[in-house]
Amino acid sequence: MEWITRSEEETAQRAADLAPHLQAGTVLCLHGDLGMGKSVFARALIRALTEKPALEVPSPTFTLVQTYDYPAGEIWHFDLYRLKDPDEVYELGWEEALVSAISIIEWPERLGYLLPAHRLDIHFSAMPDGARQLQLSGEGAKKVGL
């Protein structure tokens, strides 16, 4: 599946469209270079899941993880840009998140061998006209009905 977005608002809307399809145990991996819209997407997804459009959603760049409650459980938002070794993720509650929460992971390639096989990957890339291409793939795409 592929989405094309031409603004932050469209990227946020795609995240909101995806939200009802997610459930505890879903691992969502956001791939792409800096400035591609991964954080915009993650913030909008968290706001949609929590049903709080004005929720403050800080980037977990320095804390590496932020957690949020939503009506059906928890959301764990990981930003692994500063992760130096995949095993460091265990210090963040990694195993708990995988079992009981929706996990949103920016910079998932930092997980190396710990990257879950059953996940939904979204690859963000720039198009020549400035739009963003979001390509959805992986085992998790089937799980959420995409």
Beta strands, then each sheet from edge to edge (+ up, - down):
strand 1: 2-5
strand 2: 27-31
strand 3: 65-70
strand 4: 73-79
strand 5: 101-106
strand 6: 120-126
strand 7: 132-137
sheet 1: 1+ 7- 6+ 2+ 5+ 4+ 3-
end
